[in-house]
Amino acid sequence: MTDAIDQDRRRFLGAAAGALAAANSLGGQPAQAQAAPPAGPFGPVRQIDAGLLNVGYVDAGPPDGPVVMLLHGWPYDITSFAEVTPLLTAKGFRVIVPHLRGYGTTRFLSDATFRNGQQAALALDAVALIDALKIERAVFAGYDWGARTADIVAALWPERCKALVSVSGYLIGSQEINKAPLPPKAELSWWYQYYFATERGRAGYDKYRREFSKLIWQLASPQWKFDDATFDRSASAFDNPDHVAIVIHNYRWRLDLAKGEARYDDIERKLATLPLISVPTITMEGDANGAPHPQPAAYRPKFSGKYAHRLISGGIGHNLPQEAPSAFADAVIDVAAM
């Protein structure tokens, strides 16, 4: 299976490279690892062409250190890892923190590229980024969308994933699984998926994206007393011109209300089998996570390698790395040594 999956990845990245070459022949010039203005505690946000994207990312710590890829979720951004990053660089790690497609300074290389939010597309973005940075293997760690992306890389390309930290555990899914109805209370917690399924929802999120995102922060982390300045640092990432399209497609695709792209079909078929994750893994959960999430006992069998689960207490909600940075950093440090 690994050889077939690797062929899928090479085929996809080859097609992306071809599209980029065609764009360059028309006069476009790709930006390679160019520094942008400083971004608070991170230092410079850099830009590099990777797959279909020009990715905005932070690269902190010693260049020759073991690599950690930190992946954020929705509706958050790279500043979720503002306090985690220095804790890891102090231990000698090189830390890469990218803006996902549709966030921050990340942009599509071509206006013609479909703004796709399906899980396979986001996972291939992560692989394309480590390819562009010439990184062979990394520890992948994330929450929400970022945890799902990290799970997929660990499951399908374990040779690129040294170890995994996944908040809320195993989040790989499929459209078929998502067709199954949930008990009413569980369905209520997914209210925004149904809102996004409508054109009113798309228009509402576009018009009120900051107000909407702040509400999600409050519901997902009911005991986190973040201030306006903290929220505003992340909210600027939602001004990305592709943000609404990516978010809406992500949630509509999950419910089979929007089609994906044929280029990802082979990968999605593999993901629909819910493949095991064999790399060393630590899963985490906050004791006050207000967002929908599976129970640890349900996903424990999906991890076949070295494994540990940590419940982080103290009123910790969905944005675990920002609410409990020391606990998250400790998990990364520990899993890298497993």
Protein Blocks (a to p, Z undefined) as FASTA:
>chain_A
ZZmmmmmmmmmmmmmmmmmmmmmmnopacdehiacddehjnopaddddehjbccdddded
jfkbccddddddddddfklmmmmmmmmmmnopacdddddehiajbccfbfklccdfbfkl
mmmmmmmmmmmnopabdcdddehjllmmmmmmmmmmmmlmmbacdehijabdcfklmmpc
cdfklmmmmmmmmmmmpmklmmmmmmmmmmmmmmmmmmmmmmbccdfklmmmmmmmmmpm
klmmmmmmmmmmmnopaccdfklmmmmmmmmnopadfbdcdddddfkbcbdcddfklmmm
mpmbdcdddddehhiafklmlmmmmlmmmmmmmmmmZZ
